[in-house]
Amino acid sequence: MSSQEEILSDGRFSCVARDPRFWEMPEKERKVKIDKRFRAMFHDKKFKLRYTVDKRGRPVNYTSTENLRKFYALSESDSDLSESDSKELTVKKKKKKKAKGKGEAGS
């Protein structure tokens, strides 16, 4: 077989190296960005399927959530919001526990 340089130096295939149709897609653009409305599909049981056999009948052991993580990504603004939302929820829970503790002690 010919090496890659020999193929690209051939006049018939020289345009392949410069043509963007044949470039590999960047990692950031491969995954579809989804917003926070759909983030539940990564951890909801309704979206989780367990596969034991692939499409050719060979045994496999993976779930559909792995495929979801491979093809979809949360948008950056939503992932930042989700982190801040989770922090706010923990702060609110702590405040509620303290308020319940004070209310029970007073009555």
Sequence and secondary structure as in RCSB ss.txt:
>XXXX:A:sequence
MSSQEEILSDGRFSCVARDPRFWEMPEKERKVKIDKRFRAMFHDKKFKLRYTVDKRGRPVNYTSTENLRKFYALS
ESDSDLSESDSKELTVKKKKKKKAKGKGEAGS
>XXXX:A:secstr
   HHHHHHSTTTHHHHH GGGS   HHHHSEEE GGGGGGGT GGG  EEEE TTS EEEEEHHHHHHHHEEE 
HHHHHHHHHHHHHHHHHHHHHHHHHHHHHHH 
